[in-house]
Amino acid sequence: MYHKLAYIGKIVDINSIDGADFIVSANVVCGEGGKWMGTVKKDEFKIDDLVEVYLQDSILPETERYEFLRNSNFRIRMRKFKGVPSECLIMPVDLDCVSCNIGDSIAEMKGVKKYVKELSASLGGVAIGFFPTNLIPKTDEPNFQTVEYMVDALKGQRYYATVKADGSSGTIYRNGDHFGCCSRNLEFKKNDKTAVWKIAEKYDLENILPDGYAIQFEICGPGVEKNKLSLKEIDGLIFNVWNIKERRYLDAEDNFKFVEMIKMSTVDVEVWDETFDIKNDFELRKMAEGKYISSGKTREGLVFRPMKEQFVVYERLSFKVINLMYKD
């Protein structure tokens, strides 16, 4: 389930860090696991060394080997050291992995689990079933480091970028006579105290949401992830509209027109209908930095998509870039 959290990688580049005497920046490639930057001890590795690479939101086991992560609750986060990105944990290959190859997943072998945000009491309710994945895809944007082919595919195209709101995922849909309200994993019984049902009631969605559509949004507001946007009440900021019958997301313009039609709000738009001409990863990372307009607090990052929906290698062209200055 969590095979995308840890890989065998190879160091392809090592660079000094200005003002740092004991650490350097290393670039690692992990096959299908992508290309990442990490901070390591000076002279600990050399180019072409095979290494273990642990990615964002990995929870490592509480063993002596990983004891140095106790103050971080054994969780891997993206961050910066002296202004240089450190997007992963890089460690020497131990005896368990001596026969592994570049790109091999080692998450199960190492007992790595995925960090999952606890559902706030204000968001939950009585579950009547699981999220209807047979009708609607779950929202899960890949980090750009793992989908270099998507970044390349977007080059030269018209695109838009939206701000990644720090909240909890919600989905509301109508399929025939059924109207449903869901969190990321569950569908809830009608209850005006449940966050997704509060949003449905606020916008009268049971009456106005058209048949055959699902809206996917970030639940934000008091009691949700420290309310980084400083909203005064629970709200849903839409980032996707899904056509259930045609099994497709709406193109950018149609998406925003649909949201306007049901009189809801979208996540903030950072870039609209421009040509994607980002030259390198550093430019992408720099773009992701910034503040939430409503609060002035450090934002989580950006999500990039083409103006016209498309697929690359059978996957939706969509990826996120995390702001390395962000702390949850």
Secondary structure as UniProt FT lines:
FT   TURN            3..4
FT   STRAND          6..16
FT   TURN            18..19
FT   STRAND          23..29
FT   HELIX           31..33
FT   STRAND          35..41
FT   TURN            42..43
FT   TURN            47..48
FT   STRAND          50..54
FT   TURN            56..57
FT   STRAND          58..59
FT   HELIX           64..72
FT   TURN            73..74
FT   STRAND          79..81
FT   TURN            82..83
FT   STRAND          84..86
FT   STRAND          89..92
FT   HELIX           95..97
FT   TURN            98..99
FT   TURN            102..103
FT   HELIX           107..110
FT   STRAND          113..114
FT   TURN            121..123
FT   STRAND          127..130
FT   TURN            133..135
FT   HELIX           144..146
FT   HELIX           148..154
FT   TURN            155..156
FT   STRAND          158..163
FT   STRAND          168..175
FT   TURN            176..177
FT   STRAND          178..182
FT   STRAND          186..188
FT   TURN            192..193
FT   HELIX           195..202
FT   TURN            203..204
FT   HELIX           205..208
FT   TURN            211..212
FT   STRAND          213..220
FT   TURN            222..223
FT   HELIX           225..227
FT   TURN            228..229
FT   STRAND          235..243
FT   TURN            244..247
FT   STRAND          248..249
FT   HELIX           252..261
FT   TURN            262..263
FT   STRAND          265..266
FT   STRAND          269..275
FT   HELIX           281..288
FT   TURN            293..295
FT   STRAND          301..306
FT   STRAND          311..312
FT   TURN            313..314
FT   STRAND          315..316
FT   STRAND          319..322
FT   TURN            324..325
//
